């Protein structure tokens, strides 16, 4: 891969392609305000790797989204964004998420649930994962606000590596959640534990496109 897909501009382009599997360079340029030369560099790299193909009139068709997600998972492991891990005293996942939300609201911190905590807002899933993954604009402050304990639930606080992550959150049942494609990417970047879940959500998104 000649372009690092996890670099800020490239990441925005490949995320756009995951959201719009058939699109045009000019459309990406209009929507993202990224230069045509940058878009060319990224999509040509995807063409060379067989991940996307060229259609008529400079159309871009995403052929192998899972190969793209796999590359992102290697270049952007979620562990690299981890700033704090807090073991809680609470034993119920729902209570723990509510407690996190209340701490953020009271301290006026920006946050957004992702990975399995994000997944549960978009898709009923059969696995209960005992870790809450959340982005926060100030991970250190949030980690100090969360009460420690010896319960089964942990919170992993992530520092967003791209500004749009906290700017494009969705409000679902009172919780801030990253957008669905970001959940898919983050589950893949979580490693093997998240890939099956990511695939189920991504297939749901594709059916609705």
Buried (B, 14 or more C-beta within 10 A) or exposed (E): EEBEBBBEBBBBBBBBBBBBBEBBBEBBBEEBEBEEEBBEBBBBBBBEBEBBEEEEEBEBEBBBBEBBBBBBBEBBBBEEBBBBEBEBEBEEBEEBBBBBBEBBEEBEBBBBBBBBBBBBBBBEBEEEBEBBBBBBBBBEBBBEBBEEEEBBBBBBBBBBBBEBBBEEBBEEEEBBBBBBBBBBBBBBBBEEEBBEBBBBBBEEBEEEE
